[in-house]
Amino acid sequence: MFSLPASILAFFYSITNSYSLAIAMVTLIVMAIITPLTLKSTKSMLEMQRVQPEMKRLQQQYRNDRQKLNEEMMKLYSEHKVNPLATCLPMLAQMPVFFIMFRLIHGLTQEASPADVQNVFETTGRTIEVGTFAPKYVDHGTKLYESLVGKTQIDSFGLDLSQTPKDVMTSSFGRGIIYALLVVVLAVLYWLQQRQIASRAAVNPTMSASQQKLMQYMPVAFAGFQLFFPTGLVVYYLTQTVLRIGQQAYITKRFYGHDESLGRQAQRAGQEARDLSEKDKKAGKSGGSPSAGTSSGRRPARAIGRPRASPPRASRPPAGRARARPSPTSRPTRAPTNRRRANRRRASHATGRPKPASSSNAKARPTPKREAAQDKGRSNAGSTRHPKPKKK
């Protein structure tokens, strides 16, 4: 996996006899491979922006039918020959390149262990010390290997490409200023590159002002992480950013050169899509129907502040009468008979309790079960109880 890029780097070093120039030539090869993917990604992104009004109309029309919406969206993509995944191609291609370059530089500057010292002596006949370089991934017969084996630095234009700017600034601040300036130059180049993209996106309504600021300054913050990477990797990113600035200039001229170009059409379509979104939001706030029609099945919005109609309450009994308790049995409550009234009257005379007044404010009649219990208690209280004789 790392042998091929190491052999390419060794080839360019044999031509230039400079580590920095060899890394720059490798960067040029990588950018030559990535540039077609970047152009294809940019064209696909502009095509997506150009069909945004149609996408908005489909989303409003089939907002309650997810399956139908997906079918119509796929049909729209096929009609306009749009691939949403094509916008991710450059990013997916750059991630393994960064990992390969990082591992390659670390492999070229690997410190020799006692086993590596023995291995170098057996293969090349050279004696090196522990802690010096024992390069990996590169052929032992190349000029790059011969220049690095047994060394402790990768000198190029007065810089040690094997050390990180942070380590150099920690050991010697005066010497580390040059390394820090490299990181500052990289941040400025990042800013210029994003300024080119922002000049095209300034009239793009699909990107807000805060998003534009974030996209403009996020790569500048990424440049600060280069303080912890080897300086050889900083040289790689410096060269790549310079090439990207030229690449963005070509994209601007090709896709935004005149009014009928793809980029200008995408900008006008984006403005139309944004107007549709704002119109839909205003219709939703005012309680009206959306701009796509009333066939979507949405309920009309309820006016804010209007109380909901409460269900009618059950009729209450008059103030003078208490609500009768429900019967414990399923049979309806029966009115007391004349015999029961006479028994109740006799029990009241026997206990000395007055007869309840028959007024409109009288209490509610008790249930049959409670009435029977009361009658039984009153009859027991009025009768004379005799103790039963004990059995002999």
GUVOTI-960400 format. One record per residue (C-alpha): x, y, z; residue in one letter. Coordinates in steps of 0.001 Angstrom, whole numbers, padded with zeros to 6 digits, always signed. Example, Ala and Ser with C-alpha at 12.3 -4.5 7.8 and 13.67 -1.06 7.14 Angstrom:
BEGIN
+012300-004500+007800a
+013670-001060+007140s
END
This chain:
BEGIN
+000000+000000+000000m
+002822+002432+000838f
+005426+000987-001510s
+003987+002644-004634l
+003902+006237-003284p
+007351+005656-001726a
+008749+004563-005093s
+007202+007639-006778i
+008762+009889-004142l
+012112+008155-004590a
+011872+008652-008353f
+011282+012393-008062f
+014055+012701-005469y
+016478+011087-007877s
+015567+013808-010407i
+015388+016891-008182t
+017778+015855-005370n
+015495+017781-002976s
+013031+016419-000457y
+010694+019424-000688s
+010605+019401-004485l
+010015+015652-004506a
+007051+016078-002147i
+005737+018921-004347a
+005947+016693-007438m
+004005+013944-005648v
+001387+016547-004721t
+001134+017559-008367l
+000431+013941-009361i
-002254+013648-006658v
-003953+016859-007791m
-003909+015698-011408a
-005888+012632-010277i
-008321+014530-008032i
-009066+017475-010370t
-011428+015535-012711p
-013350+014330-009667l
-013565+017901-008376t
-014933+019180-011694l
-017508+016398-011789k
-018498+017106-008181s
-018899+020840-008890t
-021071+020170-011940k
-023258+017734-009995s
-023669+020239-007162m
-024763+022966-009586l
-027192+020574-011255e
-028688+019828-007839m
-029142+023544-007197q
-030777+024037-010587r
-033543+021485-009853v
-034243+022792-006361q
-037555+024510-007302p
-038880+021215-008691e
-037672+019430-005563m
-039503+021943-003374k
-042741+021470-005291r
-042485+017699-004999l
-041839+017929-001257q
-044918+020106-000793q
-047099+017945-003014q
-046154+014556-001499y
-045339+015600+002042r
-047646+012904+003466n
-046530+010103+001121d
-042856+009316+001693r
-042703+006442-000780q
-044264+008447-003599k
-041918+011348-002835l
-038854+009107-003126n
-040103+007720-006436e
-040686+011184-007874e
-037292+012398-006632m
-035487+009496-008284m
-037403+010171-011490k
-036363+013834-011313l
-032704+012876-010813y
-032791+010520-013786s
-034431+013113-016036e
-031810+015769-015263h
-028948+013242-014944k
-028082+014292-011410v
-026121+012114-008986n
-026319+013355-005364p
-023404+011136-004311l
-021034+012690-006852a
-020477+015724-004611t
-018641+013526-002070c
-016067+012118-004498l
-013224+014671-003920p
-013553+014423-000141m
-013511+010631-000235l
-010443+010674-002486a
-008448+013086-000282q
-008846+011184+002978m
-006740+008141+001977p
-004135+010431+000347v
-003657+012293+003629f
-003298+009010+005516f
-000795+007639+002983i
+001381+010752+003038m
+001316+010863+006837f
+002381+007222+007147r
+004967+007581+004377l
+006789+010475+006055i
+006725+008672+009389h
+008057+005534+007727g
+010942+007384+006080l
+011953+008872+009447t
+011541+005714+011543q
+014162+005453+014272e
+016284+002330+014097a
+015958-000328+016773s
+018668-002971+017485p
+016837-005316+015108a
+016806-002612+012409d
+020543-002025+012880v
+021198-005722+012313q
+018886-005784+009295n
+020546-002761+007656v
+023979-004287+008180f
+022918-007584+006595e
+021231-005989+003557t
+023498-003017+002786t
+026659-003683+004781g
+026350-000283+006476r
+026640+000236+010201t
+024159+002644+011748i
+023423+003610+015318e
+020278+003030+017312v
+017997+006080+017101g
+019002+007098+013582t
+016793+006705+010519f
+016017+003263+009129a
+013613+004137+006253p
+010639+001910+005526k
+008586+001359+002348y
+011449+002391+000043v
+013867+000161-001863d
+017351-000099-000349h
+018985+000567-003679g
+017340+003946-004306t
+019038+007276-003868k
+016376+008339-001350l
+017197+005414+000931y
+020925+006064+000730e
+020404+009716+001669s
+018261+008935+004731l
+019692+005776+006299v
+021753+006526+009394g
+020721+010230+009443k
+018758+012119+012082t
+017329+014942+009951q
+015658+015530+006581i
+017299+018802+005591d
+015635+020810+002827s
+016147+024568+002351f
+017369+024867+005933g
+014327+023046+007399l
+014082+019664+009070d
+011043+018031+007450l
+010972+015203+009997s
+010161+017428+012999q
+006888+019136+013844t
+006743+022949+014169p
+005642+022537+017781k
+008726+020478+018711d
+011079+022925+016995v
+009481+025926+018731m
+009708+024122+022074t
+013427+023355+021692s
+014427+026694+020142s
+011897+029482+019763f
+014088+031575+017449g
+014596+028664+015065r
+010941+027680+015324g
+009716+031040+014008i
+010424+029910+010444i
+008336+026789+010983y
+005523+028867+012482a
+005623+031176+009458l
+005019+028178+007217l
+001823+027433+009131v
+000782+031120+008906v
+001362+031124+005132v
-000728+027956+004878l
-003576+029614+006812a
-003453+032660+004491v
-003596+030404+001430l
-006566+028571+002912y
-008303+031887+003449w
-007683+032982-000140l
-009026+029702-001462q
-012220+029994+000566q
-012544+033628-000471r
-012736+032446-004068q
-015526+030025-003198i
-017333+032664-001111a
-017284+035127-004019s
-019388+032651-005994r
-021586+031711-003049a
-022233+035348-002047a
-025152+035450-004486v
-026142+031852-003773n
-029349+031995-001672p
-029041+028401-000465t
-026181+029364+001854m
-026757+031804+004686s
-024270+034445+005805a
-023295+032474+008920s
-022649+029357+006825q
-020469+031355+004470q
-018403+032682+007384k
-018073+029179+008818l
-016939+027732+005498m
-014492+030589+005061q
-012745+030375+008422y
-012943+026649+009193m
-009971+025773+006916p
-008003+028571+008577v
-008583+026873+011913a
-007550+023562+010337f
-004169+025109+009495a
-003467+025368+013226g
-003432+021572+013488f
-000414+021516+011170q
+001697+022551+014161l
+001488+018935+015357f
+002295+017273+012003f
+005751+016774+010445p
+006960+019725+008394t
+007096+017504+005302g
+003311+017209+005531l
+003055+021006+005826v
+005019+021287+002565v
+002550+018868+000968y
-000443+020995+002030y
+001255+024235+000955l
+001740+022893-002543t
-001754+021443-002661q
-003380+024737-001610t
-001503+026718-004269v
-002717+024256-006894l
-006246+024434-005545r
-006316+028223-005888i
-005556+027800-009597g
-008185+025045-009787q
-010878+027281-008281q
-009989+030056-010724a
-010572+027630-013597y
-013925+026484-012092i
-015094+030089-011776t
-014238+030819-015398k
-015816+027622-016705r
-019089+027463-014740f
-019683+031175-013958y
-018273+032850-017051g
-021539+034252-018516h
-025206+034700-017605d
-026409+031483-019224e
-023699+029321-017664s
-024576+026445-015352l
-023500+028332-012236g
-025692+031372-012980r
-028686+029163-013706q
-028134+027349-010418a
-028034+030679-008574q
-031354+031813-010070r
-032947+028442-009299a
-031679+028651-005742g
-033276+032083-005360q
-036594+030694-006622e
-036389+027767-004189a
-035728+030127-001324r
-038745+032261-002265d
-040937+029162-002253l
-039669+028196+001206s
-040355+031655+002629e
-043811+031687+001060k
-044600+028316+002613d
-043402+029485+006034k
-045560+032616+005862k
-048590+030546+004849a
-047995+028196+007782g
-047715+031057+010292k
-050879+032784+009048s
-052876+029558+009227g
-053524+029365+005494g
-052963+026492+003147s
-049503+025888+001640p
-048648+027001-001843s
-048843+023453-003201a
-052635+023248-002803g
-055084+021768-000346t
-054728+018192-001568s
-051943+017430+000851s
-054347+016465+003641g
-053027+018848+006300r
-055398+020271+008867r
-055829+024045+008902p
-053877+025730+011650a
-055878+026809+014711r
-055827+030493+015473a
-053499+031347+018339i
-055263+032564+021466g
-058738+031173+020596r
-059954+028818+023360p
-061138+025401+022436r
-064845+024569+022908a
-065283+022514+026051s
-067853+019669+026151p
-071147+020377+027983p
-071133+019469+031626r
-073671+017174+033215a
-076648+018858+034904s
-076202+019266+038635r
-078956+018643+041221p
-080598+021606+042921p
-078862+023218+045871a
-081414+021890+048350g
-081045+018266+047367r
-077981+016087+047726a
-076948+013705+044979r
-078086+010173+045765a
-075388+007542+045878r
-075585+004755+043321p
-077103+001455+044414s
-074619-001372+045125p
-076850-003758+043217t
-077991-003630+039650s
-081652-003363+040715r
-083190+000114+040853p
-083857+001769+044218t
-087387+001129+045495r
-089376+003599+047514a
-090068+002565+051131p
-093454+000874+051693t
-096053+001754+054364n
-094927-001138+056556r
-091344+000076+056563r
-092456+003612+057352r
-094480+002308+060329a
-091512+000299+061610n
-089315+003338+061340r
-091870+005460+063175r
-092142+002957+066068r
-088351+002692+066338a
-088041+006452+066567s
-090614+006607+069400h
-088825+003828+071276a
-085406+005467+071109t
-086683+008964+071734g
-085367+010350+068433r
-087551+012958+066767p
-089260+012300+063467k
-087316+013812+060569p
-088933+016937+059240a
-090340+016743+055760s
-088946+019973+054400s
-087440+020887+051113s
-083981+021031+052734n
-084130+017476+054097a
-081314+015116+053453k
-081466+012612+050655a
-082985+009241+051318r
-080495+006490+052172p
-079978+003480+049994t
-081915+000249+050729p
-078872-001451+052154k
-078102+001366+054584r
-081821+001718+055408e
-082068-001978+056312a
-079001-001672+058562a
-080505+001344+060295q
-083839-000441+060843d
-082110-003448+062313k
-080090-001291+064701g
-083140+000610+065845r
-085167-002546+066469s
-082347-004025+068513n
-082034-000827+070556a
-085820-000754+071343g
-086103-004386+072442s
-084993-005869+075785t
-082170-008322+075500r
-082031-011267+077950h
-078792-013158+078348p
-078957-016767+077266k
-078719-019335+080141p
-075471-021112+080393k
-075481-024771+079650k
-074675-027071+082576k
END
